[in-house]
Amino acid sequence: MSTSSASLALTMKDAAELVGVDYRTIKLGIENGTIPTVQLGPAPDDPPRPAIACIRRRRLTSLRRARRGRDRRAFT
């Protein structure tokens, strides 16, 4: 079970032991929405989609500028 006896949070493994089912049963219940969950701790590492688009645009712009600069230097 959890490391703290006062903890209200359960891991999937803890929940499976408590209910007396396999870990995979708990995982499937979470995936199909029959078992509600709350994520604790830091947010996922995936940045929001608008941020990804902005980063890609900036990279492309800087790459284009770098290529133009190299081309000009080659001909002077």
Buried (B, 14 or more C-beta within 10 A) or exposed (E): EEEEEEEEEBEBEBBBBEEEEEBEBBBEBBEEEEBEEEEEEEEEEEEEEEEEEEEEEEEEEEEEEEEEEEEEEEEE
